[in-house]
Every structure is written in C-alpha cells, then in structure tokens.
Amino acid sequence: MNTQSFAFKVLGPGYGVIVAGSVIENLILRTNWFMLGSLLGFLWLAVGLGGLVLAVRELRKSEGYMLVQSGPFAWSRNPIVAANLLGIMPGLCLVLNTNLGILGILAAAFLFLKNVGAEEMELEDQFGEVYQSYRERVSRLVPLPFTSSL
C-alpha cells in the first residue's frame, strides 16, 4: 500500500466527519461562533501544515527508492499522519467551530491503529533489517521518552 492510499484510507473518513460536524453544528444547530477558538485554530492548523510540508518534502527527496529516516521521519515513522491527527484536524475543528469534529479525529486515529500494521509489514518486506532497526529506534506516531511503540 503506498503512502498516499494509506493516508487517504486513514484520514479521509476523519476529515469527512469534521466537515459534517461543522455543517450540523453551524448550519443546522446554529451554534455560536467562538472567535478566540478560531484564532487558536488557525495557529494550530499552521503548525500542523508546517509539519506536513516538512514531512512531504523529506519523503520526496527519497524518490521512493530508500527508507526515509531523516527530518521528521527521525522522530516519527508516520509524521504525515501525526501532522494531520495532532495539528491539522484539531486546528480545523477549532476553525470550523465543531465539537462533533473531534469524532473525526478519533475515527482517523482508530483507522490508523487498525491499518498501520499492514503498512509496516510491507515496509519490513521491502527494506528488511534496515526497517526493523528503524522501527526499534523511532516511535510509530509521536516521540515519547519511555516507549517507541506508539
């Protein structure tokens, strides 16, 4: 499974729930807009987009022939998903004034955890011991000082 199809399969439903939540809350239920939340959301969104740009730029350097272990990939085996789950999606929830959108983040996180094993098996088949060493050294999603399995 290539990176684009994996990201779409994991993140697509989450973004759909965020947009649907925004429509339900803002257009149907007519909730009040929270200006400070929107401003914080834009900042949060900008940080997430910055992380996404760095990860995609680093991924494109490899041209698909080698395992990327530099840049954001030195801290997370899935920095594109991390940028979306931890930056872009929460920022959008704030900007779009949706609490229901949080369910989209949870759905995307669930789909990530459900599908990441298959992607990791493909990478291990493709890169062998190099990927095994990388997997032991770098966390799955977010760098935590006490574990590399998340």
C-alpha positions in Angstrom: 0.0 0.0 0.0 1.6 3.3 -1.0 1.7 6.3 1.3 -1.0 8.3 -0.5 -3.5 5.5 -0.4 -2.7 4.7 3.3 -3.1 8.3 4.3 -6.4 8.7 2.3 -7.8 5.5 3.8 -7.0 6.6 7.3 -7.5 10.3 7.2 -10.3 10.7 4.6 -13.2 9.5 6.9 -11.9 11.7 9.7 -12.0 14.8 7.5 -15.5 13.8 6.4 -16.7 13.7 9.9 -15.1 17.1 10.7 -16.9 18.7 7.8 -20.2 17.0 8.6 -19.9 18.1 12.2 -19.3 21.6 11.2 -22.3 21.6 8.9 -24.5 20.1 11.6 -23.4 22.4 14.4 -23.1 25.6 12.5 -25.7 25.5 9.8 -28.4 23.3 11.3 -28.0 23.8 15.1 -26.7 27.4 14.7 -24.1 27.3 17.5 -22.4 30.5 18.5 -19.0 31.2 16.8 -16.0 31.4 19.2 -13.6 33.9 17.7 -10.6 33.1 20.1 -11.1 29.4 19.3 -10.9 30.2 15.6 -7.7 32.3 16.0 -6.1 29.5 18.1 -7.3 27.0 15.4 -5.6 28.9 12.7 -2.3 28.8 14.7 -2.7 25.1 15.4 -3.6 24.5 11.8 -0.5 26.4 10.6 1.8 24.3 12.9 0.2 21.1 11.5 0.6 22.3 7.9 4.2 23.2 8.6 4.8 19.7 9.9 3.1 18.2 6.9 5.1 20.2 4.4 8.4 19.2 6.1 7.4 15.5 6.1 6.3 15.5 2.4 9.4 17.4 1.4 11.6 14.9 3.1 9.6 12.0 1.6 10.0 13.3 -1.9 13.8 13.5 -1.5 14.0 9.7 -1.4 12.1 9.3 -4.7 10.6 6.0 -3.3 13.9 4.0 -3.5 15.0 4.2 0.1 13.7 4.2 3.6 13.4 7.8 4.7 14.9 8.2 8.2 15.8 11.9 8.3 13.9 15.1 9.1 10.5 14.4 10.8 11.0 10.7 10.0 13.8 10.7 12.6 11.2 11.3 15.3 8.1 9.6 13.9 7.6 6.7 11.5 4.4 8.4 10.4 4.9 12.1 10.5 2.3 12.8 7.8 -0.4 11.1 9.9 0.9 12.7 13.1 0.7 16.2 11.5 -2.9 15.5 10.5 -4.1 13.9 13.7 -2.3 16.3 16.1 -2.2 19.6 14.1 -4.4 19.9 11.1 -7.5 18.1 12.3 -7.7 19.8 15.7 -7.0 23.1 14.1 -9.8 22.6 11.6 -12.2 21.6 14.5 -11.4 24.9 16.1 -11.6 27.0 12.9 -14.8 25.3 11.8 -16.3 25.6 15.3 -17.2 21.9 15.7 -17.1 19.7 18.7 -18.5 16.8 16.7 -15.4 17.0 14.5 -13.5 15.5 17.4 -15.2 12.2 16.5 -13.4 12.5 13.1 -10.0 12.7 14.8 -10.9 9.7 16.9 -12.1 7.8 13.8 -8.9 8.6 11.9 -6.8 7.5 15.0 -8.7 4.3 15.1 -8.3 3.6 11.4 -4.6 4.4 11.7 -4.1 1.9 14.5 -6.1 -0.6 12.6 -4.2 -0.3 9.4 -0.7 0.7 10.3 0.4 -2.9 11.0 -0.2 -3.9 7.3 1.8 -0.9 6.1 4.7 -1.8 8.5 4.7 -5.4 7.3 5.1 -4.1 3.7 7.9 -1.9 4.7 9.6 -4.7 6.5 9.3 -6.9 3.5 10.7 -4.2 1.3 13.6 -2.9 3.5 14.3 -5.9 5.8 16.7 -5.3 8.7 17.0 -1.6 7.9 13.3 -1.1 8.7 13.5 -3.4 11.8 16.3 -1.2 13.2 14.4 2.0 12.3 11.2 0.6 13.9 13.1 -0.1 17.2 14.6 3.3 17.2 11.7 5.6 16.1 8.2 5.8 17.6 5.2 4.9 15.4 3.4 8.3 15.8 4.6 10.6 18.5 8.1 10.6 20.1 7.7 9.6 23.8 10.7 9.3 26.1 9.6 6.0 27.6 8.5 4.0 24.6 8.8 3.7 20.8 5.7 1.7 20.1 3.1 4.5 19.9 
